[in-house]
Amino acid sequence: MLKTYKILSLLLSYPDAQLQNFLRECEIELKDEALLSSEKIDGINHFVNHFTKMDLTDWQAEYVQLFDYSRSASLHLFEHIKGDSKDRGQAMVDMLEFYHENEMQLSSNELPDYIPAFLEFLSTQQTEKASEFLSEPVHIIQRIFMALKEKNHPYQYILAAIVSLSAHQPDAKITESLIKNEKPLDLDAEYEEEPVEFGGDNSCLNCKKEGYGKLYQ
């Protein structure tokens, strides 16, 4: 397992007491694997110092406010490129099938495009393969980083570390296009939208796949 990807997945997940207790171990584990530069580890230490001192309930409330109420910082990849369209549901079905083909099982309450889930999948790959897979949605992750950097929020350091692991760094023009075409999050529409079924009875699981990279176009 690639510990760095697993740790970044944990740091980007909804915080709980176990995560908060683990924060101080991050630096040792990340330095041991040495996939991140010292600059990126220093940024993560800034994140650690900030949230170690914060009351857990305050951290949880801040997490929800930061990631659930703004499309620009959403941790769901397809939120940024599919928005509220029906294509988003099919893209998630295709990504779930991609996980299954690579022997990755999600818990029942996780959507396949949730970045922590994606990072957990990458942690099961070889280093070069994980880096190549990460390069597919790197422009979306860069967009989230930019949104967090604009807010000067400590979570920016986690996103910056993730981007740095990609085999190909983001193209500024593509990221700018994502920002330009981004629509405001309509929470009412989100709740009204019919849920996507991921069970074996879903006929879309038998649809012809276009390939992993096509999911992010």
Secondary structure, DSSP 8 states (H G I E B T S, - for coil): --HHHHHHHHHTS---HHHHHHGGGHHHHHHHHT-S-HHHHHHHHHHHHHHHSS-HHHHHHHHHHHHHS-GGG-SBHHHHHTTTSTHHHHHHHHHHHHHHHTT----TT--TTBHHHHHHHHTTS-HHHHHHHHHSSHHHHHHHHHHHHHTT-TTHHHHHHHHHTSSS---HHHHHHHHHH-----HHHHHHS-----STT-GGGGS----GGGGG-
